[in-house]
Amino acid sequence: METMKAVQLLAPRKTVLADLPTPKTPADGLLLKTRCVSICSTDISFFEGHLFPSEYPVILGHEYLGEVVDIGAEFDGAGVDIKIGDRIVYWGQTDFGGFAEYRSVRPIFSGQVKEDVFSADRNFHDDRRAAAVKIPDELSDLEASFIEPVTGALRSILANPPSIGDKVLILGTGPIGVIAGSVIKRLLAPNSVVSVDTNPARNTFAEQQFSDRAYLPDELIETVEEGTYDYIFDALPTVEGVSEDKDPRRVAMRKMKAGGRYILYGASQEMQKFDTWLMLAKGINIRSAPFDVTHFPMHHSANVIASAMQMLLTGIVDGKALLSTVHKFDDYDGLVDILESYRTTTDLKTIVDFRK
């Protein structure tokens, strides 16, 4: 049996470089040889134990670019000419399997309407298929691996857009915050877009990319009046060790106008400090783009991923600027170090490079 190398998560903060069977090509799908996978905050949340898979071990990684090496006998590209050697990016729900030399996928391309829905074990319905897009020659491997996070941010914004003239606050200027802020600033006609982050280097970058003003948390608390913002995009990870009066989510809610819209992007299975009094007193609308495919079907995400690729091709999202580090997959110890130090770095996107 042919095998491949893969990084498995055995338990929080415990990984191993394993030899596993190479996946079989689905009859209606593709077998992909991994080219690049960018590290996502969700990967780190699973690594740290803020999110939990249904069972261990699990292969992390989902911001994925792969090369087609086999095509199933029943594969239907529905007008998308897929051949051996083409590059594919996919968007799944809470998918894994990226940090491995090969993976299989059952794609849905923009314009197709297919589904294979099942009830997942974390309180939502998922689809065994994944939204996918074929990568054109003019987009490099490194930039193409950012299509997946752009898709995630774009799903949230398109499902819950700001109104024309809104005053917008982006919570957290990691990669998702930068992507969301760039899309809103350049396409959706806000009055203003500002941001807040604890990291001065990320604040500087945010002002270069989209932010009219990037605040440190204390600056936001001290200088911005309550009731200022119409729309908040929450791209924060799990927040720990902060007093209630300075918790960024509670602070943001204090700065919202009555009837404001609070868009939740990041996921955590640990309780976070949302202020139920402010939600009630101000009538704050908390919204999200759900994972559940009975509400946001995968064929809709297939249309979003095609648009996300255009965001990178046209420079609405600056993929080159997002890239901080390229790390070879062969250096397993170095990859573990990156996972361990992810929350403390000033870097934005780190790409794990599988190319020889």
C-alpha positions as CSV (number, residue, x, y, z in Angstrom):
1,M,0.0,0.0,0.0
2,E,1.4,3.4,-0.9
3,T,1.9,5.8,2.0
4,M,2.4,9.5,2.5
5,K,3.8,11.8,5.2
6,A,1.2,13.7,7.3
7,V,1.3,15.8,10.5
8,Q,-1.3,14.4,12.9
9,L,-2.6,16.1,16.0
10,L,-2.9,13.4,18.7
11,A,-4.1,15.7,21.5
12,P,-3.8,19.5,22.2
13,R,-0.2,20.5,21.6
14,K,0.8,16.9,20.8
15,T,1.7,16.2,17.1
16,V,3.5,13.4,15.3
17,L,4.9,13.1,11.7
18,A,3.1,9.9,10.6
19,D,3.2,7.5,7.6
20,L,-0.4,7.1,6.5
21,P,-2.1,5.4,3.5
22,T,-2.4,7.7,0.5
23,P,-6.2,8.5,0.0
24,K,-8.0,6.8,-2.7
25,T,-9.5,8.8,-5.6
26,P,-13.3,9.3,-5.1
27,A,-15.3,8.0,-8.0
28,D,-16.8,11.5,-8.4
29,G,-13.8,13.4,-7.2
30,L,-10.1,14.2,-7.5
31,L,-6.9,13.1,-5.9
32,L,-4.6,16.1,-5.2
33,K,-0.9,16.3,-4.5
34,T,-0.3,19.0,-2.0
35,R,1.6,22.1,-3.1
36,C,1.0,24.7,-0.4
37,V,-1.1,25.0,2.8
38,S,-1.2,28.3,4.7
39,I,-1.6,28.1,8.5
40,C,-5.0,29.3,9.8
41,S,-6.0,30.6,13.2
42,T,-8.5,27.7,13.3
43,D,-5.5,25.2,13.0
44,I,-4.0,27.0,16.0
45,S,-7.2,26.8,18.0
46,F,-7.3,23.1,17.5
47,F,-3.6,22.8,18.3
48,E,-4.0,24.8,21.5
49,G,-7.2,23.0,22.6
50,H,-9.7,25.9,22.1
51,L,-11.5,23.8,19.5
52,F,-11.8,20.0,19.5
53,P,-12.2,17.5,16.6
54,S,-14.8,14.8,16.9
55,E,-12.0,12.4,17.6
56,Y,-8.2,12.2,17.6
57,P,-5.9,11.9,15.7
58,V,-6.7,14.5,13.1
59,I,-4.6,16.0,10.3
60,L,-4.7,19.8,10.6
61,G,-4.6,22.3,7.7
62,H,-7.3,23.4,5.3
63,E,-6.1,26.6,3.5
64,Y,-5.0,24.3,0.8
65,L,-3.7,24.3,-2.8
66,G,-3.2,21.0,-4.6
67,E,-2.3,19.6,-8.0
68,V,-4.6,17.1,-9.7
69,V,-2.9,13.7,-10.0
70,D,-5.9,11.5,-10.6
71,I,-9.5,12.0,-11.7
72,G,-12.4,9.7,-10.7
73,A,-14.2,7.8,-13.3
74,E,-17.6,9.5,-12.5
75,F,-16.1,13.0,-12.0
76,D,-18.3,15.8,-13.5
77,G,-16.7,19.2,-13.9
78,A,-19.9,20.6,-15.4
79,G,-18.1,23.0,-17.8
80,V,-14.9,23.3,-15.8
81,D,-12.1,21.6,-17.8
82,I,-10.2,19.7,-15.2
83,K,-7.1,17.7,-16.2
84,I,-4.1,16.2,-14.6
85,G,-1.7,18.9,-13.5
86,D,-4.3,21.6,-12.8
87,R,-4.2,23.4,-9.5
88,I,-7.3,23.3,-7.2
89,V,-8.3,25.2,-4.1
90,Y,-11.3,24.1,-2.0
91,W,-13.4,25.4,0.8
92,G,-14.9,22.9,3.2
93,Q,-16.8,23.5,6.4
94,T,-14.6,22.5,9.3
95,D,-12.4,20.4,7.0
96,F,-9.0,18.9,7.9
97,G,-6.4,16.9,6.0
98,G,-4.1,19.6,4.6
99,F,-0.8,18.9,6.3
100,A,-0.3,15.8,4.3
101,E,1.3,15.0,1.0
102,Y,-2.0,14.0,-0.7
103,R,-5.7,14.5,-0.1
104,S,-8.9,13.7,-2.0
105,V,-11.8,16.0,-2.6
106,R,-15.2,15.8,-4.1
107,P,-15.6,19.3,-5.5
108,I,-18.5,21.6,-6.4
109,F,-17.6,24.4,-8.9
110,S,-19.5,27.6,-9.3
111,G,-22.7,27.0,-11.2
112,Q,-23.1,23.4,-10.0
113,V,-25.8,22.5,-7.6
114,K,-24.9,19.3,-5.8
115,E,-25.0,18.1,-2.2
116,D,-24.2,15.2,0.1
117,V,-25.4,16.5,3.4
118,F,-25.0,14.7,6.7
119,S,-25.5,15.6,10.4
120,A,-22.1,16.4,11.9
121,D,-21.4,15.7,15.6
122,R,-21.0,19.3,16.6
123,N,-24.5,20.6,16.2
124,F,-24.6,21.4,12.5
125,H,-25.2,19.8,9.1
126,D,-22.1,19.5,6.9
127,D,-21.5,18.5,3.3
128,R,-19.1,15.8,2.1
129,R,-18.5,17.9,-1.0
130,A,-16.3,21.0,-0.9
131,A,-16.6,24.3,-2.9
132,A,-13.7,24.4,-5.3
133,V,-12.1,26.6,-8.0
134,K,-9.5,25.9,-10.7
135,I,-6.5,28.2,-10.4
136,P,-5.4,30.2,-13.5
137,D,-1.8,30.5,-14.5
138,E,-1.5,34.1,-13.5
139,L,-2.0,33.4,-9.8
140,S,1.1,32.0,-8.1
141,D,1.0,29.0,-5.8
142,L,1.7,31.1,-2.7
143,E,-1.1,33.6,-3.4
144,A,-3.5,30.9,-4.4
145,S,-3.3,29.3,-1.0
146,F,-5.0,32.5,0.4
147,I,-8.1,31.9,-1.6
148,E,-9.6,29.8,1.2
149,P,-9.3,32.4,4.0
150,V,-10.6,35.1,1.6
151,T,-13.6,32.8,0.9
152,G,-14.3,32.5,4.6
153,A,-14.2,36.3,5.2
154,L,-16.2,37.0,2.1
155,R,-18.9,34.5,3.1
156,S,-19.4,36.4,6.3
157,I,-19.4,39.8,4.6
158,L,-21.7,38.9,1.7
159,A,-24.2,37.2,4.1
160,N,-24.1,40.2,6.5
161,P,-22.9,43.3,4.6
162,P,-22.5,46.7,6.1
163,S,-24.9,49.4,4.8
164,I,-23.6,52.3,2.6
165,G,-22.2,55.0,4.9
166,D,-21.7,52.7,8.0
167,K,-18.9,53.4,10.4
168,V,-17.1,50.1,10.6
169,L,-14.8,48.6,13.3
170,I,-12.6,45.6,12.6
171,L,-11.7,43.6,15.8
172,G,-8.3,42.0,15.3
173,T,-6.0,42.7,12.4
174,G,-4.6,39.3,11.8
175,P,-5.1,38.0,8.2
176,I,-8.9,37.6,8.4
177,G,-9.3,41.1,9.8
178,V,-7.1,42.5,7.0
179,I,-9.0,40.6,4.4
180,A,-12.4,41.7,5.7
181,G,-11.3,45.3,6.1
182,S,-9.8,45.4,2.6
183,V,-13.0,44.1,1.0
184,I,-15.3,46.4,3.0
185,K,-13.1,49.5,2.4
186,R,-12.7,49.0,-1.3
187,L,-16.0,47.6,-2.3
188,L,-18.9,48.5,0.1
189,A,-18.8,52.3,0.4
190,P,-18.5,52.7,4.2
191,N,-18.2,56.1,5.9
192,S,-15.0,54.8,7.6
193,V,-13.2,51.6,8.5
194,V,-11.1,51.5,11.6
195,S,-9.5,48.6,13.5
196,V,-8.1,47.6,16.9
197,D,-5.4,45.1,17.8
198,T,-2.9,44.6,20.6
199,N,0.0,44.3,18.2
200,P,1.6,47.6,17.0
201,A,3.2,46.0,14.0
202,R,-0.2,44.6,12.8
203,N,-1.8,48.0,13.4
204,T,0.8,49.7,11.1
205,F,0.1,47.1,8.5
206,A,-3.6,47.6,8.8
207,E,-3.2,51.3,8.2
208,Q,-1.2,50.5,5.1
209,Q,-3.9,48.2,3.8
210,F,-7.3,49.5,4.7
211,S,-7.7,51.1,8.2
212,D,-8.4,54.8,8.6
213,R,-7.1,54.5,12.1
214,A,-5.7,51.4,13.9
215,Y,-6.1,51.6,17.6
216,L,-4.4,49.9,20.5
217,P,-7.1,48.6,22.9
218,D,-6.6,51.4,25.5
219,E,-6.6,54.0,22.8
220,L,-10.0,52.7,21.6
221,I,-11.4,52.7,25.2
222,E,-10.1,56.2,26.0
223,T,-10.6,58.2,22.8
224,V,-13.7,56.7,21.0
225,E,-17.1,57.7,22.2
226,E,-19.7,55.1,23.1
227,G,-22.3,54.6,20.4
228,T,-19.9,55.4,17.5
229,Y,-20.0,52.3,15.2
230,D,-22.8,50.8,13.1
231,Y,-21.0,47.6,12.1
232,I,-18.4,45.4,13.8
233,F,-16.5,42.5,12.2
234,D,-15.1,40.3,15.0
235,A,-12.0,38.5,13.7
236,L,-10.6,37.8,17.2
237,P,-9.4,34.4,18.4
238,T,-10.2,33.1,21.9
239,V,-9.6,35.9,24.4
240,E,-8.2,35.0,27.8
241,G,-6.7,36.8,30.8
242,V,-8.4,40.2,30.2
243,S,-10.5,42.0,32.8
244,E,-14.2,42.4,32.0
245,D,-14.0,46.1,31.6
246,K,-11.2,45.7,28.9
247,D,-12.4,42.6,27.2
248,P,-12.3,43.6,23.5
249,R,-15.8,42.2,22.7
250,R,-17.4,44.1,25.6
251,V,-15.5,47.2,24.7
252,A,-16.7,47.0,21.1
253,M,-20.3,46.5,22.1
254,R,-20.1,49.7,24.3
255,K,-18.8,51.6,21.2
256,M,-21.7,50.4,19.0
257,K,-24.8,52.4,18.2
258,A,-28.2,51.1,19.2
259,G,-29.3,48.5,16.6
260,G,-25.8,48.0,15.4
261,R,-24.7,44.8,13.6
262,Y,-22.0,42.6,15.2
263,I,-20.6,40.0,12.8
264,L,-19.0,37.0,14.5
265,Y,-16.3,35.3,12.4
266,G,-14.0,33.4,14.7
267,A,-15.0,30.2,16.4
268,S,-14.2,28.9,19.9
269,Q,-15.7,26.2,22.0
270,E,-14.6,28.1,25.1
271,M,-17.0,30.6,26.6
272,Q,-16.3,34.2,25.6
273,K,-17.4,37.4,27.4
274,F,-20.2,38.8,25.3
275,D,-22.2,41.4,27.2
276,T,-25.8,40.2,27.3
277,W,-26.9,43.5,28.9
278,L,-25.6,45.6,26.1
279,M,-27.1,43.2,23.5
280,L,-30.5,43.7,25.1
281,A,-30.1,47.4,26.0
282,K,-28.8,48.4,22.5
283,G,-30.6,45.8,20.5
284,I,-27.3,44.6,19.0
285,N,-27.8,42.2,16.2
286,I,-25.2,39.4,16.4
287,R,-24.9,37.6,13.0
288,S,-22.7,35.1,11.3
289,A,-22.4,33.1,8.1
290,P,-23.3,29.7,9.4
291,F,-21.4,26.5,8.7
292,D,-24.7,24.6,8.5
293,V,-25.3,23.8,4.9
294,T,-29.1,23.6,5.3
295,H,-28.9,27.4,5.7
296,F,-25.7,28.2,3.6
297,P,-25.4,25.4,1.1
298,M,-22.1,24.4,-0.3
299,H,-23.1,25.3,-3.8
300,H,-23.4,28.9,-2.6
301,S,-19.9,28.7,-1.1
302,A,-18.8,27.5,-4.6
303,N,-19.9,30.8,-6.0
304,V,-18.2,32.7,-3.2
305,I,-14.8,30.9,-3.7
306,A,-14.9,32.0,-7.4
307,S,-15.3,35.6,-6.3
308,A,-12.7,35.2,-3.6
309,M,-10.1,34.2,-6.3
310,Q,-11.0,37.4,-8.2
311,M,-10.3,39.5,-5.1
312,L,-6.8,38.2,-5.2
313,L,-6.4,38.5,-9.0
314,T,-7.5,42.1,-9.0
315,G,-5.6,43.2,-5.9
316,I,-8.7,44.0,-3.8
317,V,-7.0,41.7,-1.3
318,D,-3.2,42.1,-1.5
319,G,-2.0,38.5,-1.3
320,K,1.6,39.3,-1.7
321,A,1.5,41.7,1.3
322,L,-0.2,39.0,3.5
323,L,2.7,36.5,3.1
324,S,5.2,36.6,5.9
325,T,6.9,33.2,5.9
326,V,7.4,30.1,3.7
327,H,8.3,27.0,5.6
328,K,9.3,23.7,4.0
329,F,7.1,20.7,5.0
330,D,10.2,18.6,5.3
331,D,11.3,20.6,8.4
332,Y,8.8,19.0,10.8
333,D,10.4,20.4,14.0
334,G,10.4,23.9,12.6
335,L,6.7,23.5,11.8
336,V,5.9,22.5,15.4
337,D,7.8,25.6,16.6
338,I,5.6,27.8,14.3
339,L,2.4,26.2,15.7
340,E,3.7,26.8,19.3
341,S,4.7,30.5,18.7
342,Y,1.8,31.5,16.4
343,R,0.0,33.7,18.9
344,T,3.0,35.7,19.8
345,T,4.5,36.5,16.4
346,T,4.0,39.7,14.4
347,D,3.8,37.6,11.2
348,L,0.6,37.4,9.1
349,K,0.4,34.3,6.9
350,T,2.8,31.4,7.1
351,I,2.7,28.9,4.2
352,V,3.8,25.4,4.5
353,D,5.5,24.5,1.2
354,F,5.3,20.9,0.0
355,R,6.9,21.5,-3.3
356,K,10.2,19.8,-3.9
